[in-house]
Amino acid sequence: MKALLTTCLMLLSLTALADRGEQKKVFGDYEVHYIGLTSSFLSEDVASAYGIERSRSLGFLSISVLNNPGDDVLPKPVTAQIQGTLKNLIGQENELQFKEIKETNAVYYIATFRFDEEETYRIRLDVAPDGINKHFDVRFSQRFYEEE
């Protein structure tokens, strides 16, 4: 749905304004974009449309993969196989379960997970775009806060 795209773009803009920079990793012609937030930040309409529980203690990840050959060509969303883990600072690890969302001009992979207030998590993704024989290792850390 366009609502998820709008929400994700808005959140990416807010993230950039917060001076955290663009949240993506580049692997040649491929870009892996990611955003993590508390699911209560999603609008009720978006959460309902995608079957996501809104909760102050539920984290939400959205991943998208784009093919960007450059040369003034717009990046194209691609499908991928995504596996991931979430690890807290004392080493407790959980496997992430991603759900594919296809829209007219976008493909997203979303996952939710429970988190502890102000806990920093290390997120590791194995991203394998369909149609090529490559895997991309995406790693980032993020602290999650319960939203008011």
Secondary structure, 3 states (H helix, E strand, C coil): CHHHHHHHHHHHHHHHHCCCCCCEEEECCEEEEEEEEEHHHCCHHHHHHCCCCCCCCEEEEEEEEEECCCCCCCCEECCEEEEEEEEECCCCEEEECCEEEEECCEEEEEEEEECCCCEEEEEEEEEEECCCCCCEEEEEEEEECCCC
